[in-house]
Amino acid sequence: MRGETGEGEERIFTIPLRNVKKAPRWKRSNRAISEIREFLMRHTKSEDVILGATINEKVWERGAQKPPSRIRVKVTEEEDIIRAELVE
């Protein structure tokens, strides 16, 4: 993503959330949001990650105890800011 001039590059990631199952049941969706943010920081090498509302809605769709096991996100980079939205 670095070195791209103009509007920015788009990439699609499938983020596994299976490690969230090790958290207490009532914390799982909170942990999933943290895992998504950490994954994107690690793979885009940026500290500024903005998650879209669609990602939050998808993770919390079935409540705090049952987040999805994986999620697909589209990532765009504008300057040093990383924006992530749900693919679907």
PyMOL Python script that loads the backbone (N, CA, C, O; Angstrom):
from pymol import cmd

cmd.read_pdbstr("""\
ATOM      1  N   MET A   1       0.812  -1.184   0.000  1.00  0.00           N
ATOM      2  CA  MET A   1       0.000   0.000   0.000  1.00  0.00           C
ATOM      3  C   MET A   1       0.859   1.252   0.000  1.00  0.00           C
ATOM      4  O   MET A   1       0.393   2.327  -0.378  1.00  0.00           O
ATOM      5  N   ARG A   2       2.074   1.124   0.409  1.00  0.00           N
ATOM      6  CA  ARG A   2       2.967   2.283   0.454  1.00  0.00           C
ATOM      7  C   ARG A   2       3.427   2.642  -0.947  1.00  0.00           C
ATOM      8  O   ARG A   2       3.543   1.778  -1.816  1.00  0.00           O
ATOM      9  N   GLY A   3       3.684   3.913  -1.157  1.00  0.00           N
ATOM     10  CA  GLY A   3       4.209   4.371  -2.432  1.00  0.00           C
ATOM     11  C   GLY A   3       3.143   4.602  -3.482  1.00  0.00           C
ATOM     12  O   GLY A   3       3.454   5.050  -4.585  1.00  0.00           O
ATOM     13  N   GLU A   4       1.917   4.312  -3.172  1.00  0.00           N
ATOM     14  CA  GLU A   4       0.820   4.497  -4.129  1.00  0.00           C
ATOM     15  C   GLU A   4       0.470   5.983  -4.164  1.00  0.00           C
ATOM     16  O   GLU A   4       0.257   6.599  -3.120  1.00  0.00           O
ATOM     17  N   THR A   5       0.412   6.547  -5.347  1.00  0.00           N
ATOM     18  CA  THR A   5       0.057   7.957  -5.473  1.00  0.00           C
ATOM     19  C   THR A   5      -1.409   8.077  -5.847  1.00  0.00           C
ATOM     20  O   THR A   5      -2.008   7.124  -6.347  1.00  0.00           O
ATOM     21  N   GLY A   6      -1.973   9.216  -5.612  1.00  0.00           N
ATOM     22  CA  GLY A   6      -3.361   9.455  -5.988  1.00  0.00           C
ATOM     23  C   GLY A   6      -4.316   9.130  -4.858  1.00  0.00           C
ATOM     24  O   GLY A   6      -4.058   9.433  -3.694  1.00  0.00           O
ATOM     25  N   GLU A   7      -5.420   8.507  -5.226  1.00  0.00           N
ATOM     26  CA  GLU A   7      -6.519   8.287  -4.302  1.00  0.00           C
ATOM     27  C   GLU A   7      -6.202   7.264  -3.213  1.00  0.00           C
ATOM     28  O   GLU A   7      -6.653   7.420  -2.078  1.00  0.00           O
ATOM     29  N   GLY A   8      -5.452   6.245  -3.528  1.00  0.00           N
ATOM     30  CA  GLY A   8      -5.135   5.203  -2.547  1.00  0.00           C
ATOM     31  C   GLY A   8      -5.478   3.848  -3.099  1.00  0.00           C
ATOM     32  O   GLY A   8      -6.190   3.725  -4.096  1.00  0.00           O
ATOM     33  N   GLU A   9      -4.970   2.838  -2.446  1.00  0.00           N
ATOM     34  CA  GLU A   9      -5.145   1.474  -2.897  1.00  0.00           C
ATOM     35  C   GLU A   9      -6.220   0.787  -2.071  1.00  0.00           C
ATOM     36  O   GLU A   9      -6.384   1.076  -0.885  1.00  0.00           O
ATOM     37  N   GLU A  10      -6.956  -0.132  -2.710  1.00  0.00           N
ATOM     38  CA  GLU A  10      -7.971  -0.911  -2.010  1.00  0.00           C
ATOM     39  C   GLU A  10      -7.509  -2.353  -1.937  1.00  0.00           C
ATOM     40  O   GLU A  10      -7.003  -2.905  -2.914  1.00  0.00           O
ATOM     41  N   ARG A  11      -7.688  -2.960  -0.771  1.00  0.00           N
ATOM     42  CA  ARG A  11      -7.370  -4.363  -0.587  1.00  0.00           C
ATOM     43  C   ARG A  11      -8.503  -5.016   0.191  1.00  0.00           C
ATOM     44  O   ARG A  11      -9.197  -4.360   0.968  1.00  0.00           O
ATOM     45  N   ILE A  12      -8.680  -6.313  -0.025  1.00  0.00           N
ATOM     46  CA  ILE A  12      -9.698  -7.068   0.700  1.00  0.00           C
ATOM     47  C   ILE A  12      -8.992  -8.086   1.578  1.00  0.00           C
ATOM     48  O   ILE A  12      -8.145  -8.845   1.108  1.00  0.00           O
ATOM     49  N   PHE A  13      -9.349  -8.095   2.861  1.00  0.00           N
ATOM     50  CA  PHE A  13      -8.794  -9.036   3.815  1.00  0.00           C
ATOM     51  C   PHE A  13      -9.912  -9.900   4.379  1.00  0.00           C
ATOM     52  O   PHE A  13     -11.022  -9.417   4.604  1.00  0.00           O
ATOM     53  N   THR A  14      -9.619 -11.182   4.608  1.00  0.00           N
ATOM     54  CA  THR A  14     -10.492 -12.044   5.388  1.00  0.00           C
ATOM     55  C   THR A  14      -9.827 -12.203   6.745  1.00  0.00           C
ATOM     56  O   THR A  14      -8.743 -12.776   6.848  1.00  0.00           O
ATOM     57  N   ILE A  15     -10.467 -11.704   7.769  1.00  0.00           N
ATOM     58  CA  ILE A  15      -9.878 -11.675   9.104  1.00  0.00           C
ATOM     59  C   ILE A  15     -10.467 -12.817   9.938  1.00  0.00           C
ATOM     60  O   ILE A  15     -11.670 -12.836  10.195  1.00  0.00           O
ATOM     61  N   PRO A  16      -9.626 -13.768  10.362  1.00  0.00           N
ATOM     62  CA  PRO A  16     -10.134 -14.853  11.212  1.00  0.00           C
ATOM     63  C   PRO A  16     -10.358 -14.364  12.635  1.00  0.00           C
ATOM     64  O   PRO A  16      -9.522 -13.658  13.198  1.00  0.00           O
ATOM     65  N   LEU A  17     -11.486 -14.744  13.207  1.00  0.00           N
ATOM     66  CA  LEU A  17     -11.808 -14.322  14.576  1.00  0.00           C
ATOM     67  C   LEU A  17     -11.981 -15.536  15.489  1.00  0.00           C
ATOM     68  O   LEU A  17     -12.695 -15.453  16.488  1.00  0.00           O
ATOM     69  N   ARG A  18     -11.342 -16.656  15.166  1.00  0.00           N
ATOM     70  CA  ARG A  18     -11.526 -17.857  15.963  1.00  0.00           C
ATOM     71  C   ARG A  18     -10.892 -17.750  17.343  1.00  0.00           C
ATOM     72  O   ARG A  18     -11.326 -18.438  18.267  1.00  0.00           O
ATOM     73  N   ASN A  19      -9.869 -16.900  17.507  1.00  0.00           N
ATOM     74  CA  ASN A  19      -9.249 -16.743  18.829  1.00  0.00           C
ATOM     75  C   ASN A  19     -10.157 -16.006  19.803  1.00  0.00           C
ATOM     76  O   ASN A  19      -9.898 -15.994  21.007  1.00  0.00           O
ATOM     77  N   VAL A  20     -11.206 -15.398  19.296  1.00  0.00           N
ATOM     78  CA  VAL A  20     -12.159 -14.689  20.156  1.00  0.00           C
ATOM     79  C   VAL A  20     -12.877 -15.677  21.069  1.00  0.00           C
ATOM     80  O   VAL A  20     -13.345 -15.300  22.144  1.00  0.00           O
ATOM     81  N   LYS A  21     -12.967 -16.935  20.651  1.00  0.00           N
ATOM     82  CA  LYS A  21     -13.668 -17.953  21.444  1.00  0.00           C
ATOM     83  C   LYS A  21     -12.985 -18.221  22.771  1.00  0.00           C
ATOM     84  O   LYS A  21     -13.596 -18.811  23.662  1.00  0.00           O
ATOM     85  N   LYS A  22     -11.723 -17.801  22.930  1.00  0.00           N
ATOM     86  CA  LYS A  22     -11.004 -18.000  24.190  1.00  0.00           C
ATOM     87  C   LYS A  22     -11.360 -16.941  25.227  1.00  0.00           C
ATOM     88  O   LYS A  22     -11.039 -17.095  26.405  1.00  0.00           O
ATOM     89  N   ALA A  23     -12.014 -15.876  24.802  1.00  0.00           N
ATOM     90  CA  ALA A  23     -12.421 -14.813  25.726  1.00  0.00           C
ATOM     91  C   ALA A  23     -13.694 -15.251  26.461  1.00  0.00           C
ATOM     92  O   ALA A  23     -14.412 -16.126  25.979  1.00  0.00           O
ATOM     93  N   PRO A  24     -13.973 -14.657  27.605  1.00  0.00           N
ATOM     94  CA  PRO A  24     -15.241 -14.952  28.282  1.00  0.00           C
ATOM     95  C   PRO A  24     -16.425 -14.633  27.366  1.00  0.00           C
ATOM     96  O   PRO A  24     -16.342 -13.732  26.532  1.00  0.00           O
ATOM     97  N   ARG A  25     -17.510 -15.363  27.521  1.00  0.00           N
ATOM     98  CA  ARG A  25     -18.647 -15.238  26.604  1.00  0.00           C
ATOM     99  C   ARG A  25     -19.147 -13.795  26.475  1.00  0.00           C
ATOM    100  O   ARG A  25     -19.475 -13.349  25.376  1.00  0.00           O
ATOM    101  N   TRP A  26     -19.204 -13.080  27.574  1.00  0.00           N
ATOM    102  CA  TRP A  26     -19.782 -11.734  27.556  1.00  0.00           C
ATOM    103  C   TRP A  26     -18.844 -10.696  26.953  1.00  0.00           C
ATOM    104  O   TRP A  26     -19.262  -9.560  26.729  1.00  0.00           O
ATOM    105  N   LYS A  27     -17.566 -11.054  26.679  1.00  0.00           N
ATOM    106  CA  LYS A  27     -16.607 -10.106  26.121  1.00  0.00           C
ATOM    107  C   LYS A  27     -16.285 -10.374  24.656  1.00  0.00           C
ATOM    108  O   LYS A  27     -15.468  -9.655  24.081  1.00  0.00           O
ATOM    109  N   ARG A  28     -16.882 -11.358  24.044  1.00  0.00           N
ATOM    110  CA  ARG A  28     -16.413 -11.825  22.742  1.00  0.00           C
ATOM    111  C   ARG A  28     -16.527 -10.794  21.626  1.00  0.00           C
ATOM    112  O   ARG A  28     -15.597 -10.668  20.830  1.00  0.00           O
ATOM    113  N   SER A  29     -17.601 -10.072  21.537  1.00  0.00           N
ATOM    114  CA  SER A  29     -17.723  -9.076  20.465  1.00  0.00           C
ATOM    115  C   SER A  29     -16.769  -7.903  20.690  1.00  0.00           C
ATOM    116  O   SER A  29     -16.213  -7.366  19.732  1.00  0.00           O
ATOM    117  N   ASN A  30     -16.579  -7.504  21.940  1.00  0.00           N
ATOM    118  CA  ASN A  30     -15.581  -6.466  22.230  1.00  0.00           C
ATOM    119  C   ASN A  30     -14.202  -6.929  21.791  1.00  0.00           C
ATOM    120  O   ASN A  30     -13.448  -6.167  21.186  1.00  0.00           O
ATOM    121  N   ARG A  31     -13.876  -8.174  22.094  1.00  0.00           N
ATOM    122  CA  ARG A  31     -12.581  -8.741  21.733  1.00  0.00           C
ATOM    123  C   ARG A  31     -12.444  -8.833  20.209  1.00  0.00           C
ATOM    124  O   ARG A  31     -11.356  -8.616  19.674  1.00  0.00           O
ATOM    125  N   ALA A  32     -13.528  -9.150  19.511  1.00  0.00           N
ATOM    126  CA  ALA A  32     -13.496  -9.257  18.047  1.00  0.00           C
ATOM    127  C   ALA A  32     -13.154  -7.909  17.416  1.00  0.00           C
ATOM    128  O   ALA A  32     -12.364  -7.859  16.473  1.00  0.00           O
ATOM    129  N   ILE A  33     -13.724  -6.834  17.907  1.00  0.00           N
ATOM    130  CA  ILE A  33     -13.410  -5.502  17.380  1.00  0.00           C
ATOM    131  C   ILE A  33     -11.929  -5.194  17.599  1.00  0.00           C
ATOM    132  O   ILE A  33     -11.269  -4.657  16.710  1.00  0.00           O
ATOM    133  N   SER A  34     -11.411  -5.528  18.771  1.00  0.00           N
ATOM    134  CA  SER A  34      -9.985  -5.312  19.049  1.00  0.00           C
ATOM    135  C   SER A  34      -9.110  -6.145  18.121  1.00  0.00           C
ATOM    136  O   SER A  34      -8.086  -5.663  17.635  1.00  0.00           O
ATOM    137  N   GLU A  35      -9.507  -7.395  17.871  1.00  0.00           N
ATOM    138  CA  GLU A  35      -8.746  -8.271  16.982  1.00  0.00           C
ATOM    139  C   GLU A  35      -8.724  -7.720  15.556  1.00  0.00           C
ATOM    140  O   GLU A  35      -7.687  -7.764  14.894  1.00  0.00           O
ATOM    141  N   ILE A  36      -9.850  -7.205  15.081  1.00  0.00           N
ATOM    142  CA  ILE A  36      -9.910  -6.630  13.731  1.00  0.00           C
ATOM    143  C   ILE A  36      -8.967  -5.442  13.633  1.00  0.00           C
ATOM    144  O   ILE A  36      -8.208  -5.331  12.671  1.00  0.00           O
ATOM    145  N   ARG A  37      -9.006  -4.561  14.611  1.00  0.00           N
ATOM    146  CA  ARG A  37      -8.139  -3.381  14.617  1.00  0.00           C
ATOM    147  C   ARG A  37      -6.659  -3.786  14.651  1.00  0.00           C
ATOM    148  O   ARG A  37      -5.853  -3.227  13.908  1.00  0.00           O
ATOM    149  N   GLU A  38      -6.297  -4.749  15.502  1.00  0.00           N
ATOM    150  CA  GLU A  38      -4.910  -5.208  15.591  1.00  0.00           C
ATOM    151  C   GLU A  38      -4.448  -5.859  14.292  1.00  0.00           C
ATOM    152  O   GLU A  38      -3.320  -5.637  13.854  1.00  0.00           O
ATOM    153  N   PHE A  39      -5.316  -6.665  13.672  1.00  0.00           N
ATOM    154  CA  PHE A  39      -4.987  -7.311  12.406  1.00  0.00           C
ATOM    155  C   PHE A  39      -4.685  -6.272  11.334  1.00  0.00           C
ATOM    156  O   PHE A  39      -3.696  -6.392  10.611  1.00  0.00           O
ATOM    157  N   LEU A  40      -5.530  -5.257  11.232  1.00  0.00           N
ATOM    158  CA  LEU A  40      -5.336  -4.225  10.215  1.00  0.00           C
ATOM    159  C   LEU A  40      -4.096  -3.382  10.496  1.00  0.00           C
ATOM    160  O   LEU A  40      -3.400  -2.984   9.562  1.00  0.00           O
ATOM    161  N   MET A  41      -3.812  -3.106  11.756  1.00  0.00           N
ATOM    162  CA  MET A  41      -2.603  -2.365  12.080  1.00  0.00           C
ATOM    163  C   MET A  41      -1.362  -3.166  11.695  1.00  0.00           C
ATOM    164  O   MET A  41      -0.386  -2.607  11.193  1.00  0.00           O
ATOM    165  N   ARG A  42      -1.403  -4.469  11.930  1.00  0.00           N
ATOM    166  CA  ARG A  42      -0.268  -5.324  11.621  1.00  0.00           C
ATOM    167  C   ARG A  42      -0.048  -5.472  10.113  1.00  0.00           C
ATOM    168  O   ARG A  42       1.092  -5.468   9.648  1.00  0.00           O
ATOM    169  N   HIS A  43      -1.135  -5.602   9.354  1.00  0.00           N
ATOM    170  CA  HIS A  43      -1.013  -5.866   7.923  1.00  0.00           C
ATOM    171  C   HIS A  43      -0.887  -4.614   7.061  1.00  0.00           C
ATOM    172  O   HIS A  43      -0.449  -4.704   5.914  1.00  0.00           O
ATOM    173  N   THR A  44      -1.257  -3.463   7.579  1.00  0.00           N
ATOM    174  CA  THR A  44      -1.121  -2.233   6.799  1.00  0.00           C
ATOM    175  C   THR A  44       0.002  -1.353   7.313  1.00  0.00           C
ATOM    176  O   THR A  44       0.330  -0.342   6.691  1.00  0.00           O
ATOM    177  N   LYS A  45       0.600  -1.725   8.451  1.00  0.00           N
ATOM    178  CA  LYS A  45       1.713  -0.974   9.054  1.00  0.00           C
ATOM    179  C   LYS A  45       1.334   0.481   9.326  1.00  0.00           C
ATOM    180  O   LYS A  45       2.109   1.398   9.053  1.00  0.00           O
ATOM    181  N   SER A  46       0.147   0.675   9.861  1.00  0.00           N
ATOM    182  CA  SER A  46      -0.329   2.007  10.181  1.00  0.00           C
ATOM    183  C   SER A  46      -0.994   1.986  11.552  1.00  0.00           C
ATOM    184  O   SER A  46      -1.612   0.994  11.937  1.00  0.00           O
ATOM    185  N   GLU A  47      -0.864   3.071  12.274  1.00  0.00           N
ATOM    186  CA  GLU A  47      -1.468   3.181  13.602  1.00  0.00           C
ATOM    187  C   GLU A  47      -2.884   3.749  13.541  1.00  0.00           C
ATOM    188  O   GLU A  47      -3.677   3.528  14.457  1.00  0.00           O
ATOM    189  N   ASP A  48      -3.214   4.485  12.462  1.00  0.00           N
ATOM    190  CA  ASP A  48      -4.514   5.131  12.341  1.00  0.00           C
ATOM    191  C   ASP A  48      -5.467   4.245  11.546  1.00  0.00           C
ATOM    192  O   ASP A  48      -5.440   4.239  10.315  1.00  0.00           O
ATOM    193  N   VAL A  49      -6.305   3.503  12.252  1.00  0.00           N
ATOM    194  CA  VAL A  49      -7.268   2.604  11.624  1.00  0.00           C
ATOM    195  C   VAL A  49      -8.664   3.047  12.024  1.00  0.00           C
ATOM    196  O   VAL A  49      -8.970   3.178  13.209  1.00  0.00           O
ATOM    197  N   ILE A  50      -9.513   3.279  11.020  1.00  0.00           N
ATOM    198  CA  ILE A  50     -10.897   3.672  11.265  1.00  0.00           C
ATOM    199  C   ILE A  50     -11.793   2.552  10.764  1.00  0.00           C
ATOM    200  O   ILE A  50     -11.784   2.225   9.577  1.00  0.00           O
ATOM    201  N   LEU A  51     -12.564   1.968  11.665  1.00  0.00           N
ATOM    202  CA  LEU A  51     -13.492   0.901  11.305  1.00  0.00           C
ATOM    203  C   LEU A  51     -14.853   1.510  10.998  1.00  0.00           C
ATOM    204  O   LEU A  51     -15.334   2.374  11.731  1.00  0.00           O
ATOM    205  N   GLY A  52     -15.469   1.055   9.910  1.00  0.00           N
ATOM    206  CA  GLY A  52     -16.770   1.569   9.523  1.00  0.00           C
ATOM    207  C   GLY A  52     -17.890   1.011  10.391  1.00  0.00           C
ATOM    208  O   GLY A  52     -17.717   0.012  11.088  1.00  0.00           O
ATOM    209  N   ALA A  53     -19.010   1.657  10.339  1.00  0.00           N
ATOM    210  CA  ALA A  53     -20.171   1.237  11.135  1.00  0.00           C
ATOM    211  C   ALA A  53     -20.681  -0.131  10.696  1.00  0.00           C
ATOM    212  O   ALA A  53     -21.240  -0.869  11.506  1.00  0.00           O
ATOM    213  N   THR A  54     -20.494  -0.479   9.416  1.00  0.00           N
ATOM    214  CA  THR A  54     -20.981  -1.774   8.931  1.00  0.00           C
ATOM    215  C   THR A  54     -20.232  -2.931   9.587  1.00  0.00           C
ATOM    216  O   THR A  54     -20.822  -3.979   9.847  1.00  0.00           O
ATOM    217  N   ILE A  55     -18.946  -2.752   9.855  1.00  0.00           N
ATOM    218  CA  ILE A  55     -18.175  -3.795  10.545  1.00  0.00           C
ATOM    219  C   ILE A  55     -18.702  -3.969  11.961  1.00  0.00           C
ATOM    220  O   ILE A  55     -18.900  -5.093  12.423  1.00  0.00           O
ATOM    221  N   ASN A  56     -18.928  -2.859  12.645  1.00  0.00           N
ATOM    222  CA  ASN A  56     -19.447  -2.913  14.017  1.00  0.00           C
ATOM    223  C   ASN A  56     -20.811  -3.603  14.059  1.00  0.00           C
ATOM    224  O   ASN A  56     -21.065  -4.421  14.943  1.00  0.00           O
ATOM    225  N   GLU A  57     -21.684  -3.278  13.111  1.00  0.00           N
ATOM    226  CA  GLU A  57     -23.012  -3.886  13.072  1.00  0.00           C
ATOM    227  C   GLU A  57     -22.928  -5.383  12.819  1.00  0.00           C
ATOM    228  O   GLU A  57     -23.672  -6.155  13.423  1.00  0.00           O
ATOM    229  N   LYS A  58     -22.025  -5.802  11.928  1.00  0.00           N
ATOM    230  CA  LYS A  58     -21.872  -7.224  11.618  1.00  0.00           C
ATOM    231  C   LYS A  58     -21.370  -7.999  12.830  1.00  0.00           C
ATOM    232  O   LYS A  58     -21.872  -9.086  13.117  1.00  0.00           O
ATOM    233  N   VAL A  59     -20.394  -7.461  13.541  1.00  0.00           N
ATOM    234  CA  VAL A  59     -19.844  -8.155  14.709  1.00  0.00           C
ATOM    235  C   VAL A  59     -20.886  -8.255  15.817  1.00  0.00           C
ATOM    236  O   VAL A  59     -20.997  -9.296  16.465  1.00  0.00           O
ATOM    237  N   TRP A  60     -21.644  -7.199  16.039  1.00  0.00           N
ATOM    238  CA  TRP A  60     -22.624  -7.172  17.132  1.00  0.00           C
ATOM    239  C   TRP A  60     -23.992  -7.694  16.719  1.00  0.00           C
ATOM    240  O   TRP A  60     -24.925  -7.660  17.521  1.00  0.00           O
ATOM    241  N   GLU A  61     -24.137  -8.177  15.488  1.00  0.00           N
ATOM    242  CA  GLU A  61     -25.428  -8.626  14.957  1.00  0.00           C
ATOM    243  C   GLU A  61     -26.112  -9.675  15.840  1.00  0.00           C
ATOM    244  O   GLU A  61     -27.326  -9.624  16.040  1.00  0.00           O
ATOM    245  N   ARG A  62     -25.339 -10.614  16.362  1.00  0.00           N
ATOM    246  CA  ARG A  62     -25.911 -11.677  17.195  1.00  0.00           C
ATOM    247  C   ARG A  62     -25.592 -11.494  18.675  1.00  0.00           C
ATOM    248  O   ARG A  62     -25.664 -12.448  19.450  1.00  0.00           O
ATOM    249  N   GLY A  63     -25.246 -10.288  19.061  1.00  0.00           N
ATOM    250  CA  GLY A  63     -25.020  -9.986  20.467  1.00  0.00           C
ATOM    251  C   GLY A  63     -23.558 -10.077  20.869  1.00  0.00           C
ATOM    252  O   GLY A  63     -22.680 -10.290  20.034  1.00  0.00           O
ATOM    253  N   ALA A  64     -23.315  -9.914  22.152  1.00  0.00           N
ATOM    254  CA  ALA A  64     -21.954  -9.875  22.672  1.00  0.00           C
ATOM    255  C   ALA A  64     -21.321 -11.255  22.734  1.00  0.00           C
ATOM    256  O   ALA A  64     -20.096 -11.369  22.754  1.00  0.00           O
ATOM    257  N   GLN A  65     -22.140 -12.314  22.765  1.00  0.00           N
ATOM    258  CA  GLN A  65     -21.608 -13.653  23.001  1.00  0.00           C
ATOM    259  C   GLN A  65     -21.306 -14.441  21.731  1.00  0.00           C
ATOM    260  O   GLN A  65     -20.585 -15.437  21.793  1.00  0.00           O
ATOM    261  N   LYS A  66     -21.837 -14.024  20.580  1.00  0.00           N
ATOM    262  CA  LYS A  66     -21.680 -14.833  19.367  1.00  0.00           C
ATOM    263  C   LYS A  66     -21.222 -14.011  18.163  1.00  0.00           C
ATOM    264  O   LYS A  66     -21.998 -13.817  17.228  1.00  0.00           O
ATOM    265  N   PRO A  67     -19.986 -13.525  18.164  1.00  0.00           N
ATOM    266  CA  PRO A  67     -19.491 -12.816  16.977  1.00  0.00           C
ATOM    267  C   PRO A  67     -19.225 -13.807  15.849  1.00  0.00           C
ATOM    268  O   PRO A  67     -19.125 -15.006  16.110  1.00  0.00           O
ATOM    269  N   PRO A  68     -19.105 -13.345  14.595  1.00  0.00           N
ATOM    270  CA  PRO A  68     -18.814 -14.258  13.488  1.00  0.00           C
ATOM    271  C   PRO A  68     -17.410 -14.846  13.631  1.00  0.00           C
ATOM    272  O   PRO A  68     -16.555 -14.270  14.304  1.00  0.00           O
ATOM    273  N   SER A  69     -17.180 -16.001  12.991  1.00  0.00           N
ATOM    274  CA  SER A  69     -15.877 -16.656  13.093  1.00  0.00           C
ATOM    275  C   SER A  69     -14.852 -16.044  12.145  1.00  0.00           C
ATOM    276  O   SER A  69     -13.649 -16.208  12.349  1.00  0.00           O
ATOM    277  N   ARG A  70     -15.311 -15.341  11.112  1.00  0.00           N
ATOM    278  CA  ARG A  70     -14.411 -14.595  10.222  1.00  0.00           C
ATOM    279  C   ARG A  70     -15.199 -13.457   9.599  1.00  0.00           C
ATOM    280  O   ARG A  70     -16.429 -13.480   9.562  1.00  0.00           O
ATOM    281  N   ILE A  71     -14.475 -12.468   9.112  1.00  0.00           N
ATOM    282  CA  ILE A  71     -15.137 -11.305   8.524  1.00  0.00           C
ATOM    283  C   ILE A  71     -14.285 -10.810   7.360  1.00  0.00           C
ATOM    284  O   ILE A  71     -13.057 -10.808   7.444  1.00  0.00           O
ATOM    285  N   ARG A  72     -14.935 -10.392   6.274  1.00  0.00           N
ATOM    286  CA  ARG A  72     -14.227  -9.852   5.107  1.00  0.00           C
ATOM    287  C   ARG A  72     -14.383  -8.344   5.078  1.00  0.00           C
ATOM    288  O   ARG A  72     -15.492  -7.816   5.154  1.00  0.00           O
ATOM    289  N   VAL A  73     -13.245  -7.654   4.967  1.00  0.00           N
ATOM    290  CA  VAL A  73     -13.270  -6.200   4.966  1.00  0.00           C
ATOM    291  C   VAL A  73     -12.513  -5.653   3.765  1.00  0.00           C
ATOM    292  O   VAL A  73     -11.549  -6.255   3.291  1.00  0.00           O
ATOM    293  N   LYS A  74     -12.967  -4.505   3.285  1.00  0.00           N
ATOM    294  CA  LYS A  74     -12.283  -3.781   2.221  1.00  0.00           C
ATOM    295  C   LYS A  74     -11.558  -2.616   2.862  1.00  0.00           C
ATOM    296  O   LYS A  74     -12.159  -1.819   3.582  1.00  0.00           O
ATOM    297  N   VAL A  75     -10.259  -2.521   2.598  1.00  0.00           N
ATOM    298  CA  VAL A  75      -9.407  -1.524   3.237  1.00  0.00           C
ATOM    299  C   VAL A  75      -8.925  -0.536   2.193  1.00  0.00           C
ATOM    300  O   VAL A  75      -8.412  -0.930   1.146  1.00  0.00           O
ATOM    301  N   THR A  76      -9.089   0.746   2.475  1.00  0.00           N
ATOM    302  CA  THR A  76      -8.562   1.796   1.610  1.00  0.00           C
ATOM    303  C   THR A  76      -7.620   2.665   2.423  1.00  0.00           C
ATOM    304  O   THR A  76      -7.832   2.896   3.613  1.00  0.00           O
ATOM    305  N   GLU A  77      -6.579   3.142   1.761  1.00  0.00           N
ATOM    306  CA  GLU A  77      -5.610   3.998   2.426  1.00  0.00           C
ATOM    307  C   GLU A  77      -5.649   5.374   1.792  1.00  0.00           C
ATOM    308  O   GLU A  77      -5.479   5.517   0.581  1.00  0.00           O
ATOM    309  N   GLU A  78      -5.874   6.382   2.614  1.00  0.00           N
ATOM    310  CA  GLU A  78      -5.847   7.773   2.173  1.00  0.00           C
ATOM    311  C   GLU A  78      -4.808   8.470   3.033  1.00  0.00           C
ATOM    312  O   GLU A  78      -5.021   8.681   4.227  1.00  0.00           O
ATOM    313  N   GLU A  79      -3.694   8.824   2.430  1.00  0.00           N
ATOM    314  CA  GLU A  79      -2.527   9.358   3.137  1.00  0.00           C
ATOM    315  C   GLU A  79      -2.071   8.329   4.161  1.00  0.00           C
ATOM    316  O   GLU A  79      -1.639   7.249   3.757  1.00  0.00           O
ATOM    317  N   ASP A  80      -2.140   8.595   5.451  1.00  0.00           N
ATOM    318  CA  ASP A  80      -1.740   7.604   6.454  1.00  0.00           C
ATOM    319  C   ASP A  80      -2.931   7.058   7.227  1.00  0.00           C
ATOM    320  O   ASP A  80      -2.750   6.380   8.239  1.00  0.00           O
ATOM    321  N   ILE A  81      -4.132   7.339   6.774  1.00  0.00           N
ATOM    322  CA  ILE A  81      -5.331   6.888   7.466  1.00  0.00           C
ATOM    323  C   ILE A  81      -5.888   5.660   6.744  1.00  0.00           C
ATOM    324  O   ILE A  81      -6.095   5.683   5.531  1.00  0.00           O
ATOM    325  N   ILE A  82      -6.125   4.602   7.497  1.00  0.00           N
ATOM    326  CA  ILE A  82      -6.664   3.363   6.960  1.00  0.00           C
ATOM    327  C   ILE A  82      -8.152   3.312   7.297  1.00  0.00           C
ATOM    328  O   ILE A  82      -8.537   3.426   8.461  1.00  0.00           O
ATOM    329  N   ARG A  83      -8.984   3.139   6.270  1.00  0.00           N
ATOM    330  CA  ARG A  83     -10.431   3.018   6.469  1.00  0.00           C
ATOM    331  C   ARG A  83     -10.866   1.624   6.061  1.00  0.00           C
ATOM    332  O   ARG A  83     -10.487   1.136   4.996  1.00  0.00           O
ATOM    333  N   ALA A  84     -11.658   0.983   6.900  1.00  0.00           N
ATOM    334  CA  ALA A  84     -12.128  -0.375   6.641  1.00  0.00           C
ATOM    335  C   ALA A  84     -13.652  -0.401   6.624  1.00  0.00           C
ATOM    336  O   ALA A  84     -14.310   0.188   7.481  1.00  0.00           O
ATOM    337  N   GLU A  85     -14.190  -1.090   5.636  1.00  0.00           N
ATOM    338  CA  GLU A  85     -15.638  -1.269   5.502  1.00  0.00           C
ATOM    339  C   GLU A  85     -15.916  -2.742   5.213  1.00  0.00           C
ATOM    340  O   GLU A  85     -15.037  -3.463   4.739  1.00  0.00           O
ATOM    341  N   LEU A  86     -17.121  -3.180   5.494  1.00  0.00           N
ATOM    342  CA  LEU A  86     -17.524  -4.553   5.221  1.00  0.00           C
ATOM    343  C   LEU A  86     -17.638  -4.745   3.710  1.00  0.00           C
ATOM    344  O   LEU A  86     -18.096  -3.843   3.008  1.00  0.00           O
ATOM    345  N   VAL A  87     -17.227  -5.911   3.199  1.00  0.00           N
ATOM    346  CA  VAL A  87     -17.271  -6.177   1.757  1.00  0.00           C
ATOM    347  C   VAL A  87     -18.695  -6.370   1.285  1.00  0.00           C
ATOM    348  O   VAL A  87     -19.082  -5.819   0.254  1.00  0.00           O
ATOM    349  N   GLU A  88     -19.493  -7.148   2.024  1.00  0.00           N
ATOM    350  CA  GLU A  88     -20.839  -7.510   1.574  1.00  0.00           C
ATOM    351  C   GLU A  88     -21.760  -6.326   1.498  1.00  0.00           C
ATOM    352  O   GLU A  88     -22.927  -6.474   1.135  1.00  0.00           O
TER     353      GLU A  88
END
""", "prot")
cmd.dss("prot")
cmd.show_as("cartoon", "prot")
cmd.util.cbc("prot")
cmd.orient("prot")
